[in-house]
């Protein structure tokens, strides 16, 4: 996803251990995990709420295949009036 390999992950964990200490690191990790989870849920809900009205609008604006066939047949059935 971010291109983070094992060496980079180990470096991030060591820096986190130095900055926060061994007692606080699990709490910080838990808080970051919960925040990421909530962010994913919020973005999924937002994208769903945006895409749902677009899909509904597209289905309303598109005529059904049967309707276009009937309209085409009725136009073809009409013969031009000869005067």
Buried (B, 14 or more C-beta within 10 A) or exposed (E): EEEEEEEEEEEEEEEBEEEBEEEEBEEEEEEEEEEEEEEEEEEEEEEEEEEEEEEEEEEEEEEEEEEEEEEEEEEEEEEEEEE
